[in-house]
């Protein structure tokens, strides 16, 4: 499930969000973003592993990708 995540200051989120009539809150997602599971999973991992732990996981994924590409 491909996804992206943008980490920014709250003031920027507030500037880009908008009120939605049928919601009691502001819409803060990037337009066209439908799947909420992937960003929540990334947020959870960042909070549980920290930036360094997440970097290690990315490096492991890249090593695996190179390994399988070269097989």
C-alpha positions in Angstrom: 0.0 0.0 0.0 2.0 3.1 -1.2 1.6 6.2 0.8 3.5 9.3 1.8 3.7 11.3 5.0 4.5 15.0 5.5 5.6 16.2 8.9 5.1 19.9 9.4 4.4 22.5 12.1 0.8 22.9 13.3 0.6 26.5 12.1 1.1 25.2 8.5 -1.5 22.4 9.0 -4.0 25.0 10.2 -3.2 27.2 7.2 -3.9 24.4 4.7 -6.9 22.8 6.4 -10.5 23.8 5.7 -13.9 23.5 7.3 -16.2 20.8 6.0 -19.9 21.3 6.4 -20.7 17.6 7.2 -17.9 17.3 9.8 -17.6 18.9 13.1 -13.9 19.4 12.6 -11.5 20.7 10.0 -10.3 18.6 7.1 -6.5 18.3 7.4 -5.7 15.6 4.8 -4.2 16.2 1.5 -6.8 16.3 -1.2 -7.2 12.9 -2.9 -6.0 11.0 0.1 -8.4 8.2 0.8 -6.6 5.5 2.8 -6.0 6.5 6.4 -4.3 3.2 7.5 -0.9 3.8 6.0 -0.3 7.3 7.5 -1.5 6.0 10.9 0.9 3.0 10.6 3.8 5.4 9.8 2.9 7.7 12.7 2.7 4.7 15.0 6.1 3.4 13.9 7.7 6.9 14.2 6.4 7.2 17.7 7.3 3.7 18.8 10.7 3.4 17.2 11.7 7.0 17.0 13.5 8.6 14.1 16.7 6.5 14.5 14.7 3.3 14.7 12.7 4.2 11.6 15.9 5.1 9.8 17.3 1.6 10.6 14.2 0.0 9.3 14.4 1.9 6.0 18.1 1.0 5.6 17.2 -2.7 6.1 14.5 -2.4 3.5 16.9 -0.9 1.0 19.5 -3.6 1.7 16.8 -6.2 1.1 15.8 -4.5 -2.1 19.4 -4.5 -3.4 19.8 -8.1 -2.4 16.7 -9.3 -4.3 17.5 -7.1 -7.3 20.9 -8.7 -7.6 19.6 -12.3 -7.3 
